Amino acid sequence: MTRVSAVILYNENGEILICQRGAGGCCEYLWEFPGGKEEPKETAAECAVRECREELNIEVGALDTVGTSFYSYPDRDISFTFFKGKILSGEPTQTVHKSIRWVTPQNLSEYAFCPADTWVRMKSGKDGVSHFCHIELLSIRRQQTIPSNSCR
């Protein structure tokens, strides 16, 4: 099983950072949360930090595990660990992705995500103020053809 870590990063406006994959592979031009495959002997949290450094030129921290998800591609199974994180230094830079974007949680549904990625749905607290009080991880099940070469 391939192990993947992803980070849900919020900015001061409550927007979430998403990244669009480039050409090639089964997930070309689809969106994903920052992250990638774990290296041997690397923890999920170490992977999340490394991937953000390598792909976005940012340092992230304050990683809280928010859930796990599983997805089966035709040629392999993927286990995801999702973290809520915070940017400690740097500004996200588009280096390996076609595009990066800050979007509100309410607008995530406007973007086509890789099948193995998950939605993060933020719910408001009883006082009407948006809090990171509850996270639902729901597998994205869009009508997409997934060729035998897998993503990530």
N, C-alpha and C positions, 0 to 999 in steps of 0.2 A: 504494500500500500504506500502510495506517495503521500508524504505529510507536507502540508502547506500552512503557512501562517499569514494572516491578514490583519491590518490595523484600521480601525475606524477612528479617523482623526477629525476633530472638530476645530473650527476657528472661533474667534471671538464673537462672530455673528451667528453661531449655532449651525453653520453649514458643514457638510461632510465632504472630505476630499475623495474624488473618484478619478480613475485613470483609464484612458482609452488605449487599448492594445493597437499595435500597428498591423501592417499587412503580413500575411502568412499564418499558417497554423489554423486550427479549427475555430479559434475564437477571434479571428481578425476583425478589427474595428469594434469589438464589443467592449463594454466597460467592466471595471473590476475595482476592488478596494486595494490599496497599496499592500504589497506582500509578495510572497513567492515560496519556492520549495526549500525545505529544511536541508541543510548540509549534514553529512554524517557527524554524530556526536554533538550536534547543535540542539539547544532547546528551542521550543516554539517561540519563546520571547526573544531569544538571541537572534533567531531567524528574522523576526519582524523588525528588529532594530537594524540588522545588517541590510535587509532589503530596502528599507527606507533610505538608508545612507547611500547605498549603491544606485538606486533608481531615481531618487528624488533630491539627493544632496541635502538631507535634513537629518537631524538627530532627534529621535523620539524617546520618550520615557513615560513614566507613570502608567505602565501597562497593566491593565486589569483584564483578566480573562472574562469574556462575556458569553462564550458558548463555543460549541463545536458543531460541525456539520459534516456529512458524508455525501459523496456523489460518485456514481459509477459511470465512467466513460466506457466505450466499447473495448478499449485495450488496457484500462487500469482503474483502480479505485483510488479516490482522493479523500483524505481526512483533513479537514480544515479546523484550525484553531483561530478564533476571532478575539481580538483584543480591542479595548477602548484605550487610546493613547493620546499623548499630547506632544506637540512639537516643542522641543527644548531649545533648539537653535536652527537657524537657516530658514530660507524661504523655499517652498517646494519648486523644483526646477524640472522642466520637461526634458528628460534626457533619453529615455528608452521608449517612452509612450508617444503615441500620435498626438494626444492631448491630455491635459489634466484640468480639472474643474472643481470648484467649490459649489456644492448644490445644497439646497435645503432638504431636510429629511422628507418633506412632503412632495418634493419634485423628483425623488429617486425613481419613481415609476415611469418617468419620461425617458429613461435610458435603458437600452438593451444590454443586459449584463451577461457575462460568461455563465453557462449553465451551472458550473460548480460554485460560483459565488452565491452569496445569500443577501437577502434584504435585511436591512436594519430598520426597524420601525420604532420611532420614538413616540411615546405617549405622554400626554400632558398630565401633570399632577392635579389633584383636586382643587388647588387654588387657581387653576387656569394657566399657570406658568409652566413652560416647557422645562422638564427636568429629565436627566438621564436616569429615570426611576425604573424603567422597564424596557427591556430589549427583547424583541421577538426575532428569532432567526428562522426564516422561511426559505426553503429551497426554491430557486427560480426554475420554473418549469415552462419555459417559452417553447414555441414551435420552432426548433432549430435542428438542422441536420448536423450531427457530430461525426466527422470522418474519423478514421482509425487513429490518426496522430492526435494525441491529446494536448490540451492546453497546459500552461504553466510549466 
